[in-house]
Amino acid sequence: MDYLLHILILIGIYTILSVSLNLISGYTGLLSVAQAALYGVGAYIAALLALHFHLPFLVGLVCAALGAAVISVIIAAPSLRVHDDYFVLATFAFQVIAFGVMNNWVNFTGGPMGLPGIPQPVIFGITISTHWQFLFLAAILAALAVLLVRCLVRAPFGRVLRAIREDEVFAQSLGKNVIKYKLLVFVIGGALAAVAGALYAHYISFIDPTSFTVQESIFILAIVIVGGSGSIAGSIVGAVALVALPEALRFIGLPSSIAANVRQILYGGALVACMMFRPQGILGEFSFRKLSRS
Amino acid sequence: MTAILEINNLSKSFDGVKALDGVSFAIEEKGIVSLIGPNGAGKTTLFNIICGFLNTNDGNVDFMGSKLNGLAAHRIARLGLGRTFQDLRLIRKMTVMENVLLAFQHQYGEGVIGALAGWKSGRQEKQNRRRALELLEFVGLADKANNLGDELSYGQQKLLTIACCLALDARLLLLDEPVAGIAPEMVEKMLGLLLRLREEGKTICLIEHNLEAVKAVSDRIIVLDEGRKIAEGRPEAVMQDAAVLEAYLS
């Protein structure tokens, strides 16, 4: 039972991550591979505040979101000066830098050893310790994240994002401040990823840089693309598909030593198959294939 | 009548090639001015500079008393300067209605707070929808409101981009080849629309190669050739100007 709850909690965390990236990449068309960096920033800020200052979970959560918002601006501002493929490369560079900082700033982040012993979250006097409680917390945070992004994309705000995605010159000619919108979605998406990070840190109670690598960014991107870019429901479906289905590997007798690698092969295979046969994903409306025209 | 747009001594070079060389003219309010000239004369470059998509190397642009030099394109659009593009830009994957709604200014729902606190934005959205429908009726696309931009004919797409300029509340419309590539009946429809827009008090400056169309609607014509203004005046006079004829024939 605990195992099933664990999977559901992970689905919750990845739902937050995938809607956060969907806002940036699916709706606005900014293909970013730096989302794991922001996920990690959130995890580390929350962990450090809890470990050193014993701040309550919600305070740590807000600080994590704010910290990631700042880092998002640092990543986005220079990256947005270039377009399309170069933009993706710029986000890739920042992702690698972020990992480098997490891995090498040993005094602050613990380096490769990571941060163990992250305390359980305390919310309004209640300590979250069981799987059921964590699932409840994850479900609430995921629901709030989904609601936030859904409100944004269904409003005229979302219409501007889609216009930027399809033809930003046209959007400018209609008076839309395109740069401002791009920065905004990065900040909001980054803050949401940080929320997922804080949740993850307190749930696993141990974090290290290997959870926040470029492969993780690509995994989150795979969820967005396979589930459906530009579709909130797609983000949820994608999270379920890519988190839960590979777990089925355990039940078909694969030795655990290669299970992780087979999982990587599955993700890569799903992404390639998706791009070849159904680029808009299971439920999506936007296909990244178009990104090659400028 | 006051000049709504004033161009002074505008120059623009691309890698040493002079696309525009000291171009100056003024556009009076409430009229239709056509900008003509052979290919490569610098007409679209001029539009791009006025609208803020390109920087100018020299000279300045004045729109309703504001200097446009160095302003971002979206700011210039908000001042009331609408444009259409030679390569027909619009959002093909959104409906006609959504394209027009996109163009309205001061939408609460376009801000983060407004998007999250829905109710004020919802009311404004309803008003905008009504207004959008009126604009679509004006240009003759009301029955296509729920069709995707993709599903329209080329000529209808051009009408849509003009409806967007109207939703933007543009006082001056810069139209880049509005009748190029569309069927003759549609050309009539488009020219009729331009004349009605002039009656409504809009100022229009259009780039066109279709000289019949130009003659039919223009109050004044400005001719560019190789980045320089070579003629300006009433259609009858300009069309017979020796320099103009030479530019087109050579």
Interface residues (C-beta under 8 A of the other chain):
Chain A: L148 C151 L152 A155 P156 F157 G158 R159 V160 R162 A163 E166 D167 V169 F170 A171 Q172 S173 L174 G175 K176 N177 V178 L184 I188 E285
Chain B: C51 F53 A72 A73 H74 R75 A77 R78 G82 R83 F85 R89 L90 I91 R92 K93 M94 E98 L101 L102 A103 Q105 Q107 Y108 G109 E110 G111 V112 G114 A115 L116 G118 S121 E125 C164 L168
